[in-house]
Amino acid sequence: MRENGELVEASWDEAMGRVVERSKEVLEEKGPLAFGFYTTGQLFLEEYYTLGVIGKAGLGTPHMDGNTRLCTATAAEALKQTFGTDGQPGSYADVDHADTICLYGHNVAETQAVLWMRMLDRLEGPNPPKLVVVDPRPTPAARRADVHLQVKNGTNMALMNGLLHEIIANRWYDEGYVAAHTLGFEDLRTTVEEYPPEKLAAICEVPENQIREAARIIGESERLLSTVLQGFYQSHQATAASCQVNNIHLIRGMIGKPGCGVLQMNGQPTAQNTRECGANGDMPAFRNWDNVEHIQELAELWNVERMKIPHWSSPTHAMQIWRYAEQGSIQLLWISATNPAVSLPELPRIREILEKEDLFVVVQDIFLTETARYADVVLPAATWGEKTGTFTNADRTVHLSEKAVDPPGETKSDLDIFLDYARRMDFRDKDGGPLIKWYNPESCFEAWKECSQGRPCDYTGLSYDKLRGSSGVQWPCNDEHPDGTERLYADGSFNTETDYCETYGRDLLTGAESTEVEHRALNTAGWAFLLAAEYQPPHEEPDEEYPFSYTTGRTIYHFHTRTKTARAPQLQSAAPDAWVELSPADAESLGVGEGDVVRVESPRGRLEAKARISGIKEGVVFAPFHYGYFDSDGPPRAANELTITEWDPASKQPLYRVGAVRVTRISDSGGMPAPAPTTTASAPSSGVSVPGTAAGGDAEVEEIVGKE
Amino acid sequence: MHLANYLGYLHRAEINLAEGFRKVGDSHAEEVDVYHTCNTLSKQCEAHADKLQPFVERYGEEKPEEPENLYHELFDETRSGGLGLLRDMQDLYLMANACDISWTMIGQASQGARDRELLEVVNACENQTAAQIKWLKTRMKQAAPQTLLVAS
């Protein structure tokens, strides 16, 4: 707890007492709209569901979101807009069957290493699939690709329209499937007519023949798997471009069959659960906030008045929650298992908000993060392995993760913390009974099953016993599908029925929402939407003052803001400090050699780091977003000091992949190369000699196969 | 024939709406989504006016005063703060609706005149104007409870 400006140790009673006292004051003075909850993609399903019910039916605030807004909001939005609800159509098993794999802005070798191993098995085995990679950096996957489209940042939408143009012009699409299962083909066809390869080659700065070749590979494939991640989700026109990946599969009729899958990926292990349970800007079990019947179902399930549940507009997205906190209309912000002081865009602004006198900040995390240092109360939470719960991965596979060891000291599981808050706040249902009727993970899971019944993410056929001893079951799992469901939409029937869908639709250019009446008039009958959009140039482009395009991203050795991975010595030594990547041509014109220290500045902030001369696209500067300040008191090094406060109009995902910067050399290398790994997309360009990243003795393991 | 009058009205109204979007966006630049979307829509309105230009010439140009009066009434002074944002967007909503109904009128006339080219322009632009109105409504609905109940 903060006492006289300092964080001091306190008992749970004191800390929770302070949180409850302030909650009651805020509720009394300002009401539920002064509460904001900012959670994560790293808790368990049971914890998100409990948090969702506390916020929506206990307090009654619409201001709940997760850092999933930064990692997976566009995946959810693109799925909703095309197919009617969230829910991954494909399955990881599609990797085993595909004859072509396309990675759209997805550095899979560094973000999902296990999935990449599965792809490598195919690439190294008989009948390897063709591989197409869209990425401005020479990622490990890009080096293996048949075609690597090294596009200019912010031009994904133009590229996708160009690929669709070629597929349609060459008649590589399935007319029967389009006619039977989709709406909007004529609009899509006319829109993409304006994007012939020669035109978009200039926009995307990619050779025309590469675009034609990529389109041919996609167009002639028979079992196409596409995956999408941050290169699309965190870039300009995020949702619009991601919807075009769905469109390729729809017009080729390649969905719901082995090897034919779309994987709109997630950035964190349980982001899927955040989305399902309503702890982010969604209603639980993919219900539609604008459908009164859906809200009535929740009201009956929770035994509260329908009016209690905020459903007057779409739930508040994270960037707006932070804006309300900045303006002072949110006065209590509860942050769980995430580190916005490093991970949000434009950090100087975020620090100012966290420091505001009139904002009471609760931080619940496993370590004292950069964000926790700004908290009024810090609640020490257990991590996975120290608690039990379920988690669901990007292809809908539900796992049970059982407690292996006790949490250290007086640490509590996130579920127990939320349950304790609900008890102390004395949240009641409309008959005076306790609002939260569960008391541990398994009883919460049973409550969640009831909530999910009849929705796309139906868990009713699952139980802890069923999940124990299996390696996971894919939802929906119910009476109809007792063993789960490997692929959605196998029959070409989508979740777009007006009474069932999660959204009545949005305009991709502005985010404007359609109404129930407008949706009903489309008479969708379970057809998928082929949504088209024009390419628009990014809002901030390089100019004379800031001549480089700036992008941020990940390295395999660290996760998120290094809260955990910096404490794993082997990972920390592989990538011990921040760096920036420059192309050889740009490095030469700036007079920068490998390892020289440079200052990178945007209109919002600056960082200093050693330069790695890599194979990155000319004109682009990259910085890894992981590095903050809990283990460093040197000059600014966080990539998000520079990023722009802007978000996609449809998914509201912040744009970490566009922005303009300038680079200045400030000192020489001192004989030391940049601390960037050499085994990844950060590998030095040919001609630059750097000692290779080695695991070292700490990371060595010995495997003994069979009996000793 | 009064088509020229309505064309002149809409042509001027789109130019003024473009200016209105730009002004409101600039006045509320701290609401970054409002800023960027207003700028995008401002350009869209300018494009509408450009597309109308040949028809203004074809049917002769009249310059009714109402769009100017409406512009001065709505946008001479923009506001600041949360409540100011709602009121400024409400002004955009009024002007966009003036454009919307004008597109409908001109669409009717273009059908009567069998002017296919004008009808095509109307079809392309009136959907965008409708989307502008939808965006204003979506954004205002989002902001209203916080602004009217909690913000100081």
Interface residues (C-beta under 8 A of the other chain):
Chain A: K30 G31 L33 A34 P62 W312 S313 S314 T316 Q320 R323 Y324 Q327 G328 S329 D507 L509 T510 G511 A512 E513 S514 Q536 H539 T645 E646 W647 P649
Chain B: E31 V32 D33 H36 T37 N39 T40 L41 G82 A131 Q132 K134 W135 K137 T138 K141 Q142 P145 Q146 L149 V150 A151 S152
